[in-house]
Amino acid sequence: CCDSFFKGTRCSIDNACGGGSAPAPKPTPPASGGGCLWHVDLKSQDGCTNDKDYPAAWDQGPMKKNMLHPTADICCQKMFPKNPRACKKTDRCAGGGASPTPAGGSSSSSSSAECLWHIDIETNEGCSNDSNYPPEWNQPGLKANMMH
């Protein structure tokens, strides 16, 4: 989780399940932002979009640079690293430079007994293996990218 989402920055670890640990972070350049940012398409989960439909937590601190990207290509490379060419790019930005507005709804998922690592949505400063994350992250298209 730390390797995937907090490369080059401090990554706090909340080991709610006990046992294994999160991998140590490795340096990487931060994503730059502005205008309509690209993120995983939560509706289709098969690519990236620049719509305003994403959790409010993605607009905060380190999560923003890990979840929101300046271009569709960067989003696809980061969020679908196993096959970025299959990543669909859906341009839904209607306002030019408007900052994305979170789409209501947030956390609390009914996670399975698996203790998978994910971004800690309470602090946005590291990873946790608790069950507090958006339920969308359990769906196949996102699980491979959000849960480690």
Residue pairs with C-beta under 8 A, 6 or more apart in sequence:
1 11
1 22
1 23
1 117
1 118
1 119
1 127
1 148
2 11
2 13
2 22
2 23
2 24
2 25
2 126
2 127
3 23
3 24
3 25
3 26
4 66
4 145
4 148
5 11
5 62
5 63
5 66
5 119
5 127
6 25
6 62
6 66
6 126
6 127
7 25
7 26
7 27
7 28
8 25
8 26
8 27
8 28
8 29
8 30
9 25
9 30
9 62
10 25
10 125
10 126
11 22
11 25
11 125
11 126
11 127
12 120
12 123
12 125
12 126
12 127
13 21
13 22
13 126
13 127
13 128
14 120
14 123
14 126
14 127
14 128
14 129
14 130
15 21
15 22
15 128
15 129
16 115
16 128
16 129
16 130
16 131
17 115
17 129
17 130
18 115
19 115
20 115
20 129
22 117
22 126
22 127
22 129
22 148
30 65
31 65
31 66
31 68
31 69
31 70
31 74
31 78
32 70
33 64
33 65
33 68
33 70
34 70
34 97
35 70
35 93
35 96
35 97
35 98
36 50
36 93
36 95
36 96
36 97
36 98
36 100
37 50
37 68
37 69
37 70
37 100
38 48
38 49
38 50
38 68
38 69
38 70
38 71
38 72
38 74
38 75
38 89
39 48
39 49
39 50
39 54
39 58
39 67
39 68
39 69
39 75
39 79
40 47
40 48
40 54
40 67
40 75
40 79
40 141
40 142
40 145
41 47
41 48
41 49
41 51
41 88
41 90
42 53
42 54
42 136
42 142
43 49
43 53
44 88
44 90
44 141
45 136
45 139
45 140
45 141
45 142
46 86
46 87
46 88
46 141
47 76
47 80
47 87
47 88
47 89
47 90
48 69
48 72
48 75
48 76
48 79
48 80
48 87
48 88
48 89
48 90
49 89
49 90
49 91
49 92
50 72
50 90
50 91
50 92
50 93
50 100
51 90
51 92
51 93
51 100
52 98
52 100
52 101
52 102
52 103
53 103
54 67
54 68
54 100
54 102
54 103
55 102
55 103
55 105
55 106
55 107
55 121
55 134
56 102
56 104
56 106
57 63
57 106
57 107
57 119
57 121
57 124
57 134
58 64
58 67
58 68
58 102
59 68
59 100
59 102
60 124
61 124
61 125
62 124
62 125
63 119
63 121
63 124
66 78
66 119
67 119
68 100
69 75
69 78
69 79
72 89
72 91
73 84
73 89
75 87
75 89
76 84
76 85
76 87
76 89
77 84
79 87
79 145
80 86
80 87
80 145
81 145
82 144
105 134
106 121
106 134
107 121
107 132
107 133
107 134
108 131
108 132
108 135
109 131
109 132
109 133
109 134
109 135
109 137
109 138
110 131
110 135
111 131
111 133
111 138
112 138
115 129
116 129
116 147
116 148
117 127
117 128
117 129
117 147
117 148
118 127
118 128
118 129
118 133
118 137
118 146
118 147
118 148
119 126
119 127
119 128
119 133
119 146
120 126
120 127
120 128
120 130
121 132
121 133
121 134
122 128
122 132
127 148
133 146
136 142
137 143
137 146
137 147
138 147
